[in-house]
Amino acid sequence: MTDEGFDAGATYLSDGPFAVSGTHPGFGPRVVALGGGHGLFASLSALRVVTDRLTAVVTVADDGGSSGRLRRELGVLPPGDLRMALAALCGDDEWGSTWSEVVQHRFRSEGELHGHAVGNLLIVALWELLGDPVAGLDWVGRLLGAHGRVLPMASVPLDIVAEVELDGVVSTVRGQVACALTPGRVQAISLVPEDPPARPEAVAAVREADWVVFGPGSWFTSVLPHLKVPELARALHETRARRLVTLNLAPQPGETDDFSPQQHLEVLRQHAPDLSIDVVLADTGIVDDPGALEKAAAALGARLVMADVAAGDGSPKHDPRRLASVLDEIFLQKR
């Protein structure tokens, strides 16, 4: 697929000055970011300064830590990834930075509160009071002054089931934590329940978007699960939005050990063979074989964009300012 404004080959973007047009009120494309955890946090931290029409659609399969305890005890959606998305959308002023720290704060004690995040408890309290997960998240977003909206991808808690290969033997593991910690190589995932109901607000956001952004994040447990919720997957296939994939900076131990950047795209294609992608964004430092990655992107219908978007300290983290500048440049070319 050829995009007007791009050359026929890969596009290489320089790390220019950080000046994005989305800082103006009411400006910017309608963007939906998919994922969960630290990867989605990085994506949202960049996107919130590119556009103020931003929606995060978040996985709801976490079964570990504070989220897992609340899920098992109260039967609620796991709030942790939703909390992190809200924290990422907080502004850089005193109000935003303070509330971001508050909701991310974890209790340290010898008792039952140990390890619980304040934001998890706040979200679940509003869910109980209002009886509506989306309304509860909207109220927390208003309190935090969030630069965007956070939605769960499904209406019920989910379990991830992974097919794992180890020493030539394929077995299954169930649960997000088990999938993330497996010593084998994850080959494919499915969800339990098999046909979960999507949140209608998430489906509507995808259908109305100008851009849908996949990743970065845990590939099998945060990014791909969106394609296993039938109604949401249908919206992702049918939306008129342009689709962008932001690749991870490093393989994730357990899930994607020894994966090359192109293998991430190949796995995406295996899970959604009919899904077309418009742009694949990769950090220049992770690409050993640009030709192979460009070929994998082309198999999805995508243009490969390579740019310096990693943190300057050498850690495998995206730099929000660099990522925002590159995303804004990509979005501008199609406005």
Number of C-alpha atoms within 10 A of each C-alpha: 14 13 13 9 10 14 10 11 12 17 14 15 17 13 14 10 9 13 14 19 16 19 14 12 10 10 13 24 20 18 28 28 25 30 30 32 21 18 24 29 27 22 29 29 23 24 31 25 24 28 25 22 21 25 26 29 27 28 28 31 29 26 23 17 15 21 25 20 16 21 20 13 9 12 12 20 26 30 28 28 25 27 29 23 31 30 28 25 28 26 20 10 8 10 13 20 15 15 20 24 14 15 21 18 15 17 14 12 10 8 8 9 13 12 17 21 22 18 25 23 18 16 23 22 13 19 19 13 10 13 12 12 20 20 14 19 24 19 15 21 21 12 13 22 18 23 25 24 21 27 27 27 27 25 18 18 20 23 20 26 20 27 17 22 17 12 7 8 8 14 12 14 17 16 19 22 17 18 24 20 12 18 15 21 21 23 15 17 20 20 19 15 13 13 11 19 15 19 20 16 15 24 21 13 21 29 21 17 20 21 22 26 24 25 23 28 25 22 25 24 28 27 23 24 25 24 19 20 22 15 20 24 18 16 18 21 19 12 19 15 20 18 23 24 24 20 21 24 22 16 17 16 16 17 24 20 14 13 14 19 24 20 15 19 21 18 16 20 18 13 17 16 12 10 18 20 23 21 23 26 26 25 21 17 12 18 16 11 11 17 14 15 23 19 15 22 27 20 17 22 17 23 27 26 22 22 19 21 26 23 16 12 8 7 11 14 18 24 19 21 21 22 27 27 24 26 20 23 16 18 18 14 11 12 8
